[in-house]
């Protein structure tokens, strides 16, 4: 804060140009999901994200990579394993496992035929 105040006082930066890095939860909702989904949380972990009515789904080419990137929003896990896709790839199911190989959660991602995300559900 002192460094930011110094930049403002010396005229090197304006107040509006100084901000904070978004929280992981905000980045997930605003940047990745583009605020197009109804998202529910439980104790800081994702329960589900469902596409809102009259919204275009966002592209989600690799759900497993997304889970790893935003791992703090999912139940604790040390590895992720993709199970077989259902209905020709429309429903992707991933198992989250702890360091002993025990399942901690299951993540289901429903996509349209173009690979765009319709919903995510996390079962603990």
C-alpha positions as CSV (number, residue, x, y, z in Angstrom):
1,X,0.0,0.0,0.0
2,X,2.9,2.4,0.8
3,X,4.4,1.7,-2.6
4,X,1.1,2.4,-4.3
5,X,0.6,5.6,-2.4
6,X,4.1,6.7,-3.3
7,X,3.3,6.2,-7.0
8,X,0.2,8.3,-6.7
9,X,1.9,11.1,-4.8
10,X,4.8,11.3,-7.2
11,X,2.4,11.4,-10.2
12,X,3.8,8.2,-11.7
13,X,0.4,6.4,-11.6
14,X,-3.2,7.5,-11.2
15,X,-5.4,6.0,-8.5
16,X,-7.5,4.1,-11.0
17,X,-4.5,2.3,-12.4
18,X,-3.6,0.6,-9.1
19,X,-5.6,-2.4,-8.2
20,X,-5.4,-5.8,-6.5
21,X,-5.0,-9.1,-8.2
22,X,-8.4,-10.8,-8.3
23,X,-9.2,-13.7,-5.9
24,X,-9.1,-17.2,-7.6
25,X,-12.9,-17.4,-7.1
26,X,-13.4,-14.1,-8.9
27,X,-11.1,-15.0,-11.7
28,X,-12.9,-18.3,-12.1
29,X,-16.4,-16.7,-12.2
30,X,-15.5,-13.5,-14.1
31,X,-12.6,-14.4,-16.4
32,X,-13.2,-18.1,-17.2
33,X,-17.0,-18.3,-17.0
34,X,-17.5,-14.7,-18.1
35,X,-20.3,-14.2,-15.5
36,X,-22.6,-16.3,-17.7
37,X,-23.3,-19.0,-15.1
38,X,-25.2,-19.4,-11.9
39,X,-22.5,-20.5,-9.5
40,X,-23.0,-22.1,-6.0
41,X,-20.3,-22.5,-3.4
42,X,-20.0,-24.4,-0.2
43,X,-17.3,-23.5,2.2
44,X,-15.3,-21.9,-0.6
45,X,-15.5,-24.9,-2.9
46,X,-17.5,-25.2,-6.1
47,X,-20.8,-27.1,-5.9
48,X,-22.1,-26.3,-9.4
49,X,-22.0,-23.8,-12.3
50,X,-25.0,-23.8,-14.6
51,X,-25.4,-21.7,-17.7
52,X,-27.9,-18.9,-17.2
53,X,-30.9,-18.5,-19.5
54,X,-30.2,-16.5,-22.7
55,X,-26.4,-16.8,-22.3
56,X,-23.9,-18.3,-24.7
57,X,-21.8,-21.1,-23.2
58,X,-18.0,-20.5,-23.0
59,X,-15.5,-22.8,-24.7
60,X,-14.0,-25.3,-22.4
61,X,-11.6,-27.5,-24.4
62,X,-9.9,-29.2,-21.4
63,X,-11.9,-29.6,-18.2
64,X,-9.1,-31.5,-16.5
65,X,-6.7,-28.6,-17.1
66,X,-9.3,-26.2,-15.7
67,X,-9.7,-28.2,-12.5
68,X,-5.9,-28.2,-12.0
69,X,-5.6,-24.5,-12.7
70,X,-8.4,-23.7,-10.2
71,X,-7.6,-26.6,-7.8
72,X,-8.2,-24.5,-4.7
73,X,-11.9,-24.2,-5.7
74,X,-12.4,-28.0,-5.7
75,X,-12.1,-30.5,-2.9
76,X,-8.6,-31.3,-1.9
77,X,-6.9,-33.7,-4.3
78,X,-3.4,-34.6,-5.6
79,X,-4.4,-36.1,-8.9
80,X,-7.3,-36.1,-11.4
81,X,-8.4,-39.0,-13.6
82,X,-10.8,-38.7,-16.5
83,X,-13.3,-41.4,-16.8
84,X,-14.9,-42.4,-20.1
85,X,-17.0,-39.7,-21.6
86,X,-20.7,-40.4,-21.8
87,X,-23.1,-39.7,-24.7
88,X,-20.3,-39.2,-27.3
89,X,-18.3,-36.8,-25.3
90,X,-21.1,-34.5,-24.1
91,X,-20.6,-35.5,-20.4
92,X,-17.1,-35.6,-19.1
93,X,-16.5,-37.2,-15.7
94,X,-13.4,-36.8,-13.7
95,X,-12.4,-38.4,-10.4
96,X,-10.3,-36.3,-7.9
97,X,-8.0,-38.5,-5.8
98,X,-5.9,-37.8,-2.7
99,X,-2.3,-38.9,-2.3
100,X,-3.3,-42.4,-1.2
101,X,-5.4,-42.9,-4.4
102,X,-8.8,-42.5,-2.6
103,X,-11.6,-40.6,-4.3
104,X,-12.2,-37.2,-2.8
105,X,-14.8,-36.0,-5.4
106,X,-16.2,-36.4,-8.8
107,X,-16.5,-33.5,-11.3
108,X,-19.1,-33.7,-14.1
109,X,-18.8,-31.3,-17.0
110,X,-21.7,-31.2,-19.5
111,X,-20.8,-29.7,-22.8
112,X,-22.6,-29.0,-26.1
113,X,-21.5,-30.6,-29.4
114,X,-19.1,-27.7,-30.0
115,X,-17.2,-28.3,-26.7
116,X,-18.7,-25.3,-24.9
117,X,-19.5,-25.7,-21.2
118,X,-23.2,-26.0,-20.2
119,X,-22.7,-27.0,-16.6
120,X,-20.3,-28.3,-14.0
121,X,-21.3,-30.3,-10.9
122,X,-19.0,-31.4,-8.1
123,X,-20.1,-34.4,-6.0
124,X,-18.2,-35.0,-2.8
